[in-house]
């Protein structure tokens, strides 16, 4: 969604119209923030809706375990800049016609896949590190310390 809005605002900015430039400025800087009341209500509603579902499919559950990492990775500003420049979003190239739908879909899919692979590698490395003896000892000490702090 955000990608489509970016393309649409770039298109509006390229038009020689003050009104369209004002609309593009409003869309790009004021309307689509995550802390607006509509976004918060929508997030809560979707969270409650999907909390009622029970998936028994291993593939769906595996992909779901990557989602928080994918979100955090693609919202991280340095990585966003790298991913968006890699896909050509920041170059200002506009794609007109019906091919924009395919272009937006392919860019979204590629950003998702790259982010999912990064998150999968992170999970794999953390699983390997958790098997090390010194990490297990450190985890035990931290857990005891937290329990002691909670008892105070």
HELIX and SHEET records of a PDB file:
HELIX    1   1 UNK A    2  UNK A   14  1                                  13    
HELIX    2   2 UNK A   18  UNK A   26  1                                   9    
HELIX    3   3 UNK A   27  UNK A   31  3                                   5    
HELIX    4   4 UNK A   37  UNK A   51  1                                  15    
HELIX    5   5 UNK A   58  UNK A   75  1                                  18    
HELIX    6   6 UNK A   77  UNK A   87  1                                  11    
HELIX    7   7 UNK A   89  UNK A   91  5                                   3    
HELIX    8   8 UNK A   99  UNK A  130  1                                  32    
HELIX    9   9 UNK A  133  UNK A  151  1                                  19    
END                                                                             
